């Protein structure tokens, strides 16, 4: 059985990443400063993909931080 809660953007994240100085396409408004946090599902242990859904209890907080651009 193919479980939509276990595929694509919904697939479990197994490793944390810290990325800095990412390329920007276009321009981020100067007043857009702060953190964006999103709490979402993410199983931390082995699960049964046939029965798993988002409401089974495990989760992860995803976040980004925007800071003002510093001159060159």
PDB file of N, CA, C and O in Angstrom:
ATOM      1  N   UNK A   1       0.845  -1.181   0.000  1.00  0.00           N
ATOM      2  CA  UNK A   1       0.000   0.000   0.000  1.00  0.00           C
ATOM      3  C   UNK A   1       0.886   1.238   0.000  1.00  0.00           C
ATOM      4  O   UNK A   1       1.857   1.308   0.753  1.00  0.00           O
ATOM      5  N   UNK A   2       0.560   2.200  -0.829  1.00  0.00           N
ATOM      6  CA  UNK A   2       1.310   3.444  -0.905  1.00  0.00           C
ATOM      7  C   UNK A   2       0.687   4.468   0.045  1.00  0.00           C
ATOM      8  O   UNK A   2      -0.486   4.815  -0.094  1.00  0.00           O
ATOM      9  N   UNK A   3       1.472   4.949   1.006  1.00  0.00           N
ATOM     10  CA  UNK A   3       0.956   5.869   2.013  1.00  0.00           C
ATOM     11  C   UNK A   3       1.351   7.302   1.660  1.00  0.00           C
ATOM     12  O   UNK A   3       2.543   7.608   1.632  1.00  0.00           O
ATOM     13  N   UNK A   4       0.383   8.198   1.386  1.00  0.00           N
ATOM     14  CA  UNK A   4       0.713   9.574   1.015  1.00  0.00           C
ATOM     15  C   UNK A   4       1.383  10.354   2.144  1.00  0.00           C
ATOM     16  O   UNK A   4       2.040  11.361   1.880  1.00  0.00           O
ATOM     17  N   UNK A   5       1.233   9.912   3.406  1.00  0.00           N
ATOM     18  CA  UNK A   5       1.868  10.590   4.537  1.00  0.00           C
ATOM     19  C   UNK A   5       3.354  10.250   4.652  1.00  0.00           C
ATOM     20  O   UNK A   5       4.044  10.789   5.517  1.00  0.00           O
ATOM     21  N   UNK A   6       3.851   9.362   3.792  1.00  0.00           N
ATOM     22  CA  UNK A   6       5.241   8.921   3.858  1.00  0.00           C
ATOM     23  C   UNK A   6       6.016   9.235   2.582  1.00  0.00           C
ATOM     24  O   UNK A   6       7.105   8.698   2.383  1.00  0.00           O
ATOM     25  N   UNK A   7       5.475  10.098   1.708  1.00  0.00           N
ATOM     26  CA  UNK A   7       6.087  10.362   0.411  1.00  0.00           C
ATOM     27  C   UNK A   7       6.271  11.857   0.179  1.00  0.00           C
ATOM     28  O   UNK A   7       5.611  12.683   0.809  1.00  0.00           O
ATOM     29  N   UNK A   8       7.183  12.191  -0.737  1.00  0.00           N
ATOM     30  CA  UNK A   8       7.366  13.579  -1.157  1.00  0.00           C
ATOM     31  C   UNK A   8       7.668  14.502   0.011  1.00  0.00           C
ATOM     32  O   UNK A   8       8.502  14.181   0.858  1.00  0.00           O
ATOM     33  N   UNK A   9       6.993  15.654   0.062  1.00  0.00           N
ATOM     34  CA  UNK A   9       7.206  16.617   1.144  1.00  0.00           C
ATOM     35  C   UNK A   9       6.768  16.082   2.496  1.00  0.00           C
ATOM     36  O   UNK A   9       7.154  16.630   3.529  1.00  0.00           O
ATOM     37  N   UNK A  10       5.983  15.042   2.511  1.00  0.00           N
ATOM     38  CA  UNK A  10       5.499  14.452   3.769  1.00  0.00           C
ATOM     39  C   UNK A  10       6.418  13.350   4.283  1.00  0.00           C
ATOM     40  O   UNK A  10       6.203  12.839   5.382  1.00  0.00           O
ATOM     41  N   UNK A  11       7.431  12.976   3.516  1.00  0.00           N
ATOM     42  CA  UNK A  11       8.331  11.898   3.930  1.00  0.00           C
ATOM     43  C   UNK A  11       9.077  12.288   5.205  1.00  0.00           C
ATOM     44  O   UNK A  11       9.409  13.459   5.385  1.00  0.00           O
ATOM     45  N   UNK A  12       9.346  11.332   6.089  1.00  0.00           N
ATOM     46  CA  UNK A  12      10.069  11.643   7.324  1.00  0.00           C
ATOM     47  C   UNK A  12      11.448  12.247   7.044  1.00  0.00           C
ATOM     48  O   UNK A  12      12.127  11.857   6.094  1.00  0.00           O
ATOM     49  N   UNK A  13      11.847  13.196   7.880  1.00  0.00           N
ATOM     50  CA  UNK A  13      13.175  13.801   7.809  1.00  0.00           C
ATOM     51  C   UNK A  13      14.051  13.046   8.793  1.00  0.00           C
ATOM     52  O   UNK A  13      13.749  13.011   9.986  1.00  0.00           O
ATOM     53  N   UNK A  14      15.116  12.451   8.322  1.00  0.00           N
ATOM     54  CA  UNK A  14      15.964  11.608   9.167  1.00  0.00           C
ATOM     55  C   UNK A  14      17.200  12.340   9.691  1.00  0.00           C
ATOM     56  O   UNK A  14      17.886  11.829  10.576  1.00  0.00           O
ATOM     57  N   UNK A  15      17.493  13.530   9.158  1.00  0.00           N
ATOM     58  CA  UNK A  15      18.697  14.243   9.554  1.00  0.00           C
ATOM     59  C   UNK A  15      18.402  15.734   9.626  1.00  0.00           C
ATOM     60  O   UNK A  15      17.647  16.261   8.808  1.00  0.00           O
ATOM     61  N   UNK A  16      19.000  16.420  10.606  1.00  0.00           N
ATOM     62  CA  UNK A  16      18.863  17.869  10.706  1.00  0.00           C
ATOM     63  C   UNK A  16      19.915  18.535   9.835  1.00  0.00           C
ATOM     64  O   UNK A  16      21.013  18.007   9.658  1.00  0.00           O
ATOM     65  N   UNK A  17      19.574  19.703   9.292  1.00  0.00           N
ATOM     66  CA  UNK A  17      20.498  20.468   8.471  1.00  0.00           C
ATOM     67  C   UNK A  17      20.538  21.907   8.954  1.00  0.00           C
ATOM     68  O   UNK A  17      19.515  22.464   9.353  1.00  0.00           O
ATOM     69  N   UNK A  18      21.710  22.502   8.916  1.00  0.00           N
ATOM     70  CA  UNK A  18      21.855  23.934   9.145  1.00  0.00           C
ATOM     71  C   UNK A  18      22.491  24.509   7.894  1.00  0.00           C
ATOM     72  O   UNK A  18      23.603  24.132   7.524  1.00  0.00           O
ATOM     73  N   UNK A  19      21.795  25.407   7.252  1.00  0.00           N
ATOM     74  CA  UNK A  19      22.285  26.022   6.016  1.00  0.00           C
ATOM     75  C   UNK A  19      22.393  27.522   6.236  1.00  0.00           C
ATOM     76  O   UNK A  19      21.504  28.131   6.830  1.00  0.00           O
ATOM     77  N   UNK A  20      23.470  28.115   5.764  1.00  0.00           N
ATOM     78  CA  UNK A  20      23.652  29.561   5.867  1.00  0.00           C
ATOM     79  C   UNK A  20      24.031  30.113   4.505  1.00  0.00           C
ATOM     80  O   UNK A  20      24.487  29.380   3.628  1.00  0.00           O
ATOM     81  N   UNK A  21      23.837  31.401   4.340  1.00  0.00           N
ATOM     82  CA  UNK A  21      24.209  32.099   3.102  1.00  0.00           C
ATOM     83  C   UNK A  21      23.632  31.423   1.861  1.00  0.00           C
ATOM     84  O   UNK A  21      24.344  31.186   0.885  1.00  0.00           O
ATOM     85  N   UNK A  22      22.357  31.120   1.906  1.00  0.00           N
ATOM     86  CA  UNK A  22      21.694  30.489   0.766  1.00  0.00           C
ATOM     87  C   UNK A  22      21.477  31.508  -0.343  1.00  0.00           C
ATOM     88  O   UNK A  22      21.268  32.687  -0.057  1.00  0.00           O
ATOM     89  N   UNK A  23      21.522  31.082  -1.601  1.00  0.00           N
ATOM     90  CA  UNK A  23      21.266  32.014  -2.700  1.00  0.00           C
ATOM     91  C   UNK A  23      19.807  32.467  -2.686  1.00  0.00           C
ATOM     92  O   UNK A  23      18.908  31.697  -2.346  1.00  0.00           O
ATOM     93  N   UNK A  24      19.592  33.707  -3.054  1.00  0.00           N
ATOM     94  CA  UNK A  24      18.248  34.284  -3.101  1.00  0.00           C
ATOM     95  C   UNK A  24      17.948  34.679  -4.534  1.00  0.00           C
ATOM     96  O   UNK A  24      18.747  35.357  -5.180  1.00  0.00           O
ATOM     97  N   UNK A  25      16.805  34.257  -5.023  1.00  0.00           N
ATOM     98  CA  UNK A  25      16.331  34.690  -6.344  1.00  0.00           C
ATOM     99  C   UNK A  25      15.369  35.830  -6.097  1.00  0.00           C
ATOM    100  O   UNK A  25      14.372  35.656  -5.397  1.00  0.00           O
ATOM    101  N   UNK A  26      15.647  36.984  -6.657  1.00  0.00           N
ATOM    102  CA  UNK A  26      14.817  38.156  -6.388  1.00  0.00           C
ATOM    103  C   UNK A  26      15.361  38.900  -5.191  1.00  0.00           C
ATOM    104  O   UNK A  26      16.575  38.990  -5.009  1.00  0.00           O
ATOM    105  N   UNK A  27      14.468  39.435  -4.368  1.00  0.00           N
ATOM    106  CA  UNK A  27      14.890  40.250  -3.229  1.00  0.00           C
ATOM    107  C   UNK A  27      14.003  39.974  -2.026  1.00  0.00           C
ATOM    108  O   UNK A  27      12.780  39.908  -2.147  1.00  0.00           O
ATOM    109  N   UNK A  28      14.621  39.813  -0.876  1.00  0.00           N
ATOM    110  CA  UNK A  28      13.873  39.668   0.372  1.00  0.00           C
ATOM    111  C   UNK A  28      13.668  41.072   0.929  1.00  0.00           C
ATOM    112  O   UNK A  28      14.644  41.801   1.100  1.00  0.00           O
ATOM    113  N   UNK A  29      12.435  41.474   1.218  1.00  0.00           N
ATOM    114  CA  UNK A  29      12.193  42.821   1.751  1.00  0.00           C
ATOM    115  C   UNK A  29      13.002  43.064   3.030  1.00  0.00           C
ATOM    116  O   UNK A  29      13.098  42.183   3.885  1.00  0.00           O
ATOM    117  N   UNK A  30      13.579  44.258   3.154  1.00  0.00           N
ATOM    118  CA  UNK A  30      14.445  44.591   4.289  1.00  0.00           C
ATOM    119  C   UNK A  30      13.717  44.477   5.627  1.00  0.00           C
ATOM    120  O   UNK A  30      14.339  44.160   6.641  1.00  0.00           O
ATOM    121  N   UNK A  31      12.407  44.730   5.642  1.00  0.00           N
ATOM    122  CA  UNK A  31      11.655  44.679   6.900  1.00  0.00           C
ATOM    123  C   UNK A  31      11.274  43.252   7.321  1.00  0.00           C
ATOM    124  O   UNK A  31      10.732  43.051   8.407  1.00  0.00           O
ATOM    125  N   UNK A  32      11.554  42.277   6.474  1.00  0.00           N
ATOM    126  CA  UNK A  32      11.228  40.890   6.791  1.00  0.00           C
ATOM    127  C   UNK A  32      12.393  40.282   7.576  1.00  0.00           C
ATOM    128  O   UNK A  32      13.307  39.696   6.996  1.00  0.00           O
ATOM    129  N   UNK A  33      12.347  40.431   8.896  1.00  0.00           N
ATOM    130  CA  UNK A  33      13.414  39.982   9.786  1.00  0.00           C
ATOM    131  C   UNK A  33      12.774  39.173  10.909  1.00  0.00           C
ATOM    132  O   UNK A  33      11.741  39.568  11.449  1.00  0.00           O
ATOM    133  N   UNK A  34      13.372  38.062  11.258  1.00  0.00           N
ATOM    134  CA  UNK A  34      12.857  37.265  12.365  1.00  0.00           C
ATOM    135  C   UNK A  34      12.940  35.783  12.080  1.00  0.00           C
ATOM    136  O   UNK A  34      13.735  35.334  11.255  1.00  0.00           O
ATOM    137  N   UNK A  35      12.108  35.030  12.775  1.00  0.00           N
ATOM    138  CA  UNK A  35      12.091  33.570  12.639  1.00  0.00           C
ATOM    139  C   UNK A  35      10.714  33.096  12.194  1.00  0.00           C
ATOM    140  O   UNK A  35       9.687  33.660  12.571  1.00  0.00           O
ATOM    141  N   UNK A  36      10.722  32.053  11.390  1.00  0.00           N
ATOM    142  CA  UNK A  36       9.487  31.369  11.007  1.00  0.00           C
ATOM    143  C   UNK A  36       9.636  29.935  11.498  1.00  0.00           C
ATOM    144  O   UNK A  36      10.566  29.232  11.102  1.00  0.00           O
ATOM    145  N   UNK A  37       8.733  29.511  12.347  1.00  0.00           N
ATOM    146  CA  UNK A  37       8.758  28.152  12.884  1.00  0.00           C
ATOM    147  C   UNK A  37       7.484  27.427  12.485  1.00  0.00           C
ATOM    148  O   UNK A  37       6.392  27.994  12.511  1.00  0.00           O
ATOM    149  N   UNK A  38       7.643  26.168  12.115  1.00  0.00           N
ATOM    150  CA  UNK A  38       6.490  25.359  11.737  1.00  0.00           C
ATOM    151  C   UNK A  38       6.603  24.019  12.439  1.00  0.00           C
ATOM    152  O   UNK A  38       7.618  23.330  12.330  1.00  0.00           O
ATOM    153  N   UNK A  39       5.566  23.661  13.152  1.00  0.00           N
ATOM    154  CA  UNK A  39       5.511  22.364  13.806  1.00  0.00           C
ATOM    155  C   UNK A  39       4.788  21.402  12.870  1.00  0.00           C
ATOM    156  O   UNK A  39       3.669  21.675  12.436  1.00  0.00           O
ATOM    157  N   UNK A  40       5.424  20.286  12.563  1.00  0.00           N
ATOM    158  CA  UNK A  40       4.805  19.341  11.650  1.00  0.00           C
ATOM    159  C   UNK A  40       5.090  17.905  12.052  1.00  0.00           C
ATOM    160  O   UNK A  40       5.871  17.661  12.971  1.00  0.00           O
ATOM    161  N   UNK A  41       4.469  16.960  11.379  1.00  0.00           N
ATOM    162  CA  UNK A  41       4.654  15.552  11.699  1.00  0.00           C
ATOM    163  C   UNK A  41       6.027  15.057  11.259  1.00  0.00           C
ATOM    164  O   UNK A  41       6.569  15.523  10.257  1.00  0.00           O
ATOM    165  N   UNK A  42       6.577  14.123  12.001  1.00  0.00           N
ATOM    166  CA  UNK A  42       7.831  13.488  11.615  1.00  0.00           C
ATOM    167  C   UNK A  42       8.093  12.314  12.553  1.00  0.00           C
ATOM    168  O   UNK A  42       8.547  12.525  13.677  1.00  0.00           O
ATOM    169  N   UNK A  43       7.818  11.081  12.119  1.00  0.00           N
ATOM    170  CA  UNK A  43       8.043   9.935  13.000  1.00  0.00           C
ATOM    171  C   UNK A  43       9.533   9.772  13.301  1.00  0.00           C
ATOM    172  O   UNK A  43      10.367   9.892  12.403  1.00  0.00           O
ATOM    173  N   UNK A  44       9.866   9.497  14.569  1.00  0.00           N
ATOM    174  CA  UNK A  44      11.270   9.347  14.957  1.00  0.00           C
ATOM    175  C   UNK A  44      11.698   7.889  15.061  1.00  0.00           C
ATOM    176  O   UNK A  44      12.889   7.605  15.191  1.00  0.00           O
ATOM    177  N   UNK A  45      10.766   6.980  15.007  1.00  0.00           N
ATOM    178  CA  UNK A  45      11.108   5.562  15.087  1.00  0.00           C
ATOM    179  C   UNK A  45      10.476   4.833  13.908  1.00  0.00           C
ATOM    180  O   UNK A  45       9.685   5.402  13.155  1.00  0.00           O
ATOM    181  N   UNK A  46      10.837   3.581  13.768  1.00  0.00           N
ATOM    182  CA  UNK A  46      10.257   2.777  12.690  1.00  0.00           C
ATOM    183  C   UNK A  46       8.748   2.664  12.882  1.00  0.00           C
ATOM    184  O   UNK A  46       8.271   2.441  13.995  1.00  0.00           O
ATOM    185  N   UNK A  47       8.016   2.817  11.810  1.00  0.00           N
ATOM    186  CA  UNK A  47       6.554   2.764  11.865  1.00  0.00           C
ATOM    187  C   UNK A  47       6.048   1.822  10.780  1.00  0.00           C
ATOM    188  O   UNK A  47       6.793   1.436   9.879  1.00  0.00           O
ATOM    189  N   UNK A  48       4.798   1.467  10.876  1.00  0.00           N
ATOM    190  CA  UNK A  48       4.150   0.645   9.856  1.00  0.00           C
ATOM    191  C   UNK A  48       3.570   1.586   8.808  1.00  0.00           C
ATOM    192  O   UNK A  48       2.586   2.270   9.090  1.00  0.00           O
ATOM    193  N   UNK A  49       4.143   1.646   7.611  1.00  0.00           N
ATOM    194  CA  UNK A  49       3.662   2.584   6.596  1.00  0.00           C
ATOM    195  C   UNK A  49       2.222   2.328   6.159  1.00  0.00           C
ATOM    196  O   UNK A  49       1.577   3.221   5.610  1.00  0.00           O
ATOM    197  N   UNK A  50       1.714   1.127   6.393  1.00  0.00           N
ATOM    198  CA  UNK A  50       0.327   0.838   6.014  1.00  0.00           C
ATOM    199  C   UNK A  50      -0.683   1.505   6.941  1.00  0.00           C
ATOM    200  O   UNK A  50      -1.826   1.737   6.548  1.00  0.00           O
ATOM    201  N   UNK A  51      -0.270   1.814   8.169  1.00  0.00           N
ATOM    202  CA  UNK A  51      -1.220   2.380   9.130  1.00  0.00           C
ATOM    203  C   UNK A  51      -0.852   3.782   9.604  1.00  0.00           C
ATOM    204  O   UNK A  51      -1.646   4.415  10.299  1.00  0.00           O
ATOM    205  N   UNK A  52       0.335   4.288   9.245  1.00  0.00           N
ATOM    206  CA  UNK A  52       0.798   5.583   9.748  1.00  0.00           C
ATOM    207  C   UNK A  52      -0.038   6.733   9.194  1.00  0.00           C
ATOM    208  O   UNK A  52      -0.411   6.737   8.021  1.00  0.00           O
ATOM    209  N   UNK A  53      -0.326   7.713  10.060  1.00  0.00           N
ATOM    210  CA  UNK A  53      -0.897   8.986   9.611  1.00  0.00           C
ATOM    211  C   UNK A  53      -0.291  10.104  10.451  1.00  0.00           C
ATOM    212  O   UNK A  53       0.416   9.833  11.422  1.00  0.00           O
ATOM    213  N   UNK A  54      -0.559  11.351  10.092  1.00  0.00           N
ATOM    214  CA  UNK A  54       0.048  12.516  10.736  1.00  0.00           C
ATOM    215  C   UNK A  54      -0.299  12.649  12.208  1.00  0.00           C
ATOM    216  O   UNK A  54       0.415  13.345  12.931  1.00  0.00           O
ATOM    217  N   UNK A  55      -1.338  12.029  12.672  1.00  0.00           N
ATOM    218  CA  UNK A  55      -1.821  12.244  14.030  1.00  0.00           C
ATOM    219  C   UNK A  55      -1.289  11.221  15.028  1.00  0.00           C
ATOM    220  O   UNK A  55      -1.857  11.062  16.109  1.00  0.00           O
ATOM    221  N   UNK A  56      -0.221  10.533  14.687  1.00  0.00           N
ATOM    222  CA  UNK A  56       0.284   9.470  15.547  1.00  0.00           C
ATOM    223  C   UNK A  56       1.242   9.957  16.631  1.00  0.00           C
ATOM    224  O   UNK A  56       1.749   9.134  17.393  1.00  0.00           O
ATOM    225  N   UNK A  57       1.509  11.247  16.733  1.00  0.00           N
ATOM    226  CA  UNK A  57       2.197  11.770  17.900  1.00  0.00           C
ATOM    227  C   UNK A  57       3.592  12.340  17.736  1.00  0.00           C
ATOM    228  O   UNK A  57       3.918  13.313  18.415  1.00  0.00           O
ATOM    229  N   UNK A  58       4.430  11.793  16.878  1.00  0.00           N
ATOM    230  CA  UNK A  58       5.784  12.328  16.733  1.00  0.00           C
ATOM    231  C   UNK A  58       5.755  13.591  15.882  1.00  0.00           C
ATOM    232  O   UNK A  58       4.866  13.766  15.049  1.00  0.00           O
ATOM    233  N   UNK A  59       6.729  14.467  16.094  1.00  0.00           N
ATOM    234  CA  UNK A  59       6.757  15.696  15.313  1.00  0.00           C
ATOM    235  C   UNK A  59       8.138  16.321  15.270  1.00  0.00           C
ATOM    236  O   UNK A  59       9.073  15.843  15.912  1.00  0.00           O
ATOM    237  N   UNK A  60       8.254  17.397  14.503  1.00  0.00           N
ATOM    238  CA  UNK A  60       9.505  18.138  14.372  1.00  0.00           C
ATOM    239  C   UNK A  60       9.175  19.602  14.167  1.00  0.00           C
ATOM    240  O   UNK A  60       8.219  19.941  13.469  1.00  0.00           O
ATOM    241  N   UNK A  61       9.968  20.471  14.778  1.00  0.00           N
ATOM    242  CA  UNK A  61       9.823  21.901  14.536  1.00  0.00           C
ATOM    243  C   UNK A  61      10.840  22.283  13.469  1.00  0.00           C
ATOM    244  O   UNK A  61      12.045  22.110  13.654  1.00  0.00           O
ATOM    245  N   UNK A  62      10.348  22.799  12.366  1.00  0.00           N
ATOM    246  CA  UNK A  62      11.190  23.271  11.272  1.00  0.00           C
ATOM    247  C   UNK A  62      11.277  24.785  11.403  1.00  0.00           C
ATOM    248  O   UNK A  62      10.306  25.412  11.825  1.00  0.00           O
ATOM    249  N   UNK A  63      12.396  25.386  11.058  1.00  0.00           N
ATOM    250  CA  UNK A  63      12.484  26.829  11.201  1.00  0.00           C
ATOM    251  C   UNK A  63      13.479  27.467  10.256  1.00  0.00           C
ATOM    252  O   UNK A  63      14.427  26.837   9.788  1.00  0.00           O
ATOM    253  N   UNK A  64      13.231  28.739   9.990  1.00  0.00           N
ATOM    254  CA  UNK A  64      14.191  29.557   9.258  1.00  0.00           C
ATOM    255  C   UNK A  64      14.341  30.870  10.014  1.00  0.00           C
ATOM    256  O   UNK A  64      13.421  31.312  10.701  1.00  0.00           O
ATOM    257  N   UNK A  65      15.507  31.485   9.880  1.00  0.00           N
ATOM    258  CA  UNK A  65      15.757  32.787  10.491  1.00  0.00           C
ATOM    259  C   UNK A  65      16.228  33.729   9.399  1.00  0.00           C
ATOM    260  O   UNK A  65      17.156  33.416   8.654  1.00  0.00           O
ATOM    261  N   UNK A  66      15.590  34.872   9.310  1.00  0.00           N
ATOM    262  CA  UNK A  66      15.971  35.902   8.353  1.00  0.00           C
ATOM    263  C   UNK A  66      16.610  37.049   9.113  1.00  0.00           C
ATOM    264  O   UNK A  66      16.049  37.556  10.084  1.00  0.00           O
ATOM    265  N   UNK A  67      17.789  37.451   8.662  1.00  0.00           N
ATOM    266  CA  UNK A  67      18.489  38.580   9.270  1.00  0.00           C
ATOM    267  C   UNK A  67      18.742  39.628   8.198  1.00  0.00           C
ATOM    268  O   UNK A  67      18.811  39.300   7.013  1.00  0.00           O
ATOM    269  N   UNK A  68      18.881  40.887   8.602  1.00  0.00           N
ATOM    270  CA  UNK A  68      19.145  41.931   7.605  1.00  0.00           C
ATOM    271  C   UNK A  68      20.455  41.655   6.866  1.00  0.00           C
ATOM    272  O   UNK A  68      21.406  41.131   7.444  1.00  0.00           O
ATOM    273  N   UNK A  69      20.489  42.009   5.603  1.00  0.00           N
ATOM    274  CA  UNK A  69      21.718  41.846   4.824  1.00  0.00           C
ATOM    275  C   UNK A  69      22.791  42.779   5.355  1.00  0.00           C
ATOM    276  O   UNK A  69      22.526  43.945   5.650  1.00  0.00           O
ATOM    277  N   UNK A  70      23.990  42.263   5.473  1.00  0.00           N
ATOM    278  CA  UNK A  70      25.123  43.080   5.892  1.00  0.00           C
ATOM    279  C   UNK A  70      25.871  43.541   4.642  1.00  0.00           C
ATOM    280  O   UNK A  70      26.054  42.750   3.716  1.00  0.00           O
ATOM    281  N   UNK A  71      26.305  44.794   4.594  1.00  0.00           N
ATOM    282  CA  UNK A  71      27.054  45.262   3.422  1.00  0.00           C
ATOM    283  C   UNK A  71      28.293  44.411   3.193  1.00  0.00           C
ATOM    284  O   UNK A  71      29.001  44.045   4.131  1.00  0.00           O
ATOM    285  N   UNK A  72      28.543  44.100   1.902  1.00  0.00           N
ATOM    286  CA  UNK A  72      29.579  43.308   1.358  1.00  0.00           C
ATOM    287  C   UNK A  72      30.796  43.029   2.060  1.00  0.00           C
ATOM    288  O   UNK A  72      31.665  42.332   1.536  1.00  0.00           O
TER     289      UNK A  72
END
